[in-house]
Amino acid sequence: MKRLCFLGNSHVAAVRAALNDMRVEGGLAGVEVDVFGSQRNSLRTATVRNGVVGSSSAFVQKNFRWTSGGMSEVEIARYDEIIILAGISVFSSAHYQAGTDLPMISSGMADAIITHHMEQDWAIGLARLIAEVSGSVQVSFVGSPLISVDSPRAQKFLAQYHDRDTGVGVRARNLRTMIDRSVVARSAGNFRMKAPPADALEDSGFFTRSAYCKGSMLFKPEVDAQHPGNDFVHMNAQYGRLLLQDALG
C-alpha cells in the first residue's frame, strides 16, 4: 500500500475536498492518504524532532487533528512521500518581474533569485529538514498554487505575453525553461521541488486556469462556504484531484 501525506496551510483544503470525492468513487484503492493543515502562517511553529513533525501550538495541534482525522503530529517514517503545500512557489512570475514588466533575465539571475527564496522561505526550509531526518521518505515541495488567470496581475501579464510586440512571450518562455532546469538541479536525494500540476496551468505556465480556482472552499471547520469571487489564490477540488493524481503518478 502506498502512503501519502499532504502537509501545508489552507491550500490543503483542495486535497481534502478531492479526497472526499475520490473515496466515494473508489479511486483510491491501495492508497492511504493523510492531510495535515493549519491556517495562515501558523505552520511556521512546526518542528521536526525524533522523526516527527509537530508543534507546541495548541492551535496547530487542533487543526492537525481536524484535518487528519485525529492525529496531532506527522510520523515521517509512516509515509512513502510527504508533499508540502505552503510557502512560496518559485514558479510564480512575481519573483522575476520589475513592477508589471518582465525584464530579460539570464540563467544566472534566475538561479540567484531561486537561491534567495530557498534560503529565506520557511516552508522550503521545513521540507528540506524533513528530508534530512529520513532519507527513505520522498519529500516533495510544491508550495502555494500559482494565482488564477482571473487575477488583475495575471491579466496584465498575459496581455503583454500575447502581444508579440512586447517580447514578453519569448522572455517568459525562456524564463520558465530556466526555472525548470534550476529546480531539477536542486532536487537531490529524497528532496525535490515540483511545479504545480501542468494540466492546471494556462499556456505561459505562470498562472492557474480559472476552472481550478472557482468554487474553492474556506478552510474552517465551523464554516461550509466558498471563498468570495475575488479570491484568486485558493484552489478547488479539481485542483486537489490533479495533485493527488500527480502524486500517485
C-alpha positions, 0 to 999 in steps of 0.5 A: 500500500502506498502512503501519502501525506499532504502537509501545508496551510489552507491550500490543503483544503483542495486535497481534502475536498478531492479526497472526499470525492475520490473515496466515494468513487473508489479511486483510491484503492491501495492508497492511504492518504493523510492531510495535515493543515493549519491556517495562515502562517501558523505552520511556521511553529512546526518542528521536526524532532525524533522523526516527527513533525509537530508543534507546541501550538495548541492551535496547530495541534487542533487543526492537525487533528481536524484535518487528519482525522485525529492525529496531532503530529506527522510520523515521517517514517509512516509515509512513502512521500510527504508533499508540502503545500505552503510557502512560496512557489518559485514558479510564480512570475512575481519573483522575476518581474520589475513592477508589471514588466518582465525584464530579460533575465539570464540563467544566472539571475534566475538561479540567484533569485531561486537561491534567495527564496530557498534560503529565506522561505520557511516552508522550503526550509521545513521540507528540506529538514524533513528530508534530512531526518529520513532519507527513505521518505520522498519529500516533495515541495510544491508550495502555494498554487500559482494565482488564477488567470482571473487575477488583475496581475495575471491579466496584465501579464498575459496581455503583454505575453500575447502581444508579440510586440512586447517580447514578453512571450519569448522572455517568459518562455525562456524564463520558465525553461530556466526555472525548470532546469534550476529546480531539477538541479536542486532536487537531490536525494529524497528532496525535490521541488515540483511545479504545480500540476501542468494540466492546471496551468494556462499556456505561459505556465505562470498562472492557474486556469480559472476552472481550478480556482472557482468554487474553492472552499474556506478552510474552517471547520465551523464554516461550509462556504466558498471563498468570495469571487475575488479570491484568486489564490485558493484552489478547488477540488479539481485542483486537489484531484490533479495533485493527488493524481500527480502524486500517485503518478 
